[in-house]
């Protein structure tokens, strides 16, 4: 097992010793890895939503229409193999220190769990800090639409879906939700603002 791991590190040209990478180098490499992984995953995901790709491989993952964190790794073995390519592409093209590599794979694992968790925490969401970040709500719509989904293919960011116009369904969905919310608020206002938490006295 140790020999096999060392061979992988040699293929990836991973640095093992001192000095440790600087913070600037680590952040720059993680940004490159994230953008490259997101772009490659976008196109692989689109291929998996062709009729053959979905029926033979990707439908397993879409058994979860309302995913949980565990759904991240619930997929066909071929899909796991295919989607490991984008995650490894960055470290192969831009070799790094082993600490950066561990950090990268840890981030991707946590992020995969996060976008499948079904939870969006407004105050600590990465979408507040990272431009074009999708998050759980973004990926939730993809699972909600299911096999017929032709929207929200990218795992991390939204730029690919925006550029290639594969976010139309999601934008329409968000617009529809906003209109429904507005109607509900207008109905409450017309009723005098009465809610379950109303403090108005009644006779």
Helices and strands as residue ranges (DSSP letters): H 2-11, H 23-48, H 51-56, G 58-63, G 69-73, H 77-93, H 98-115, G 126-128, H 136-145, G 146-148, H 159-163, H 168-190
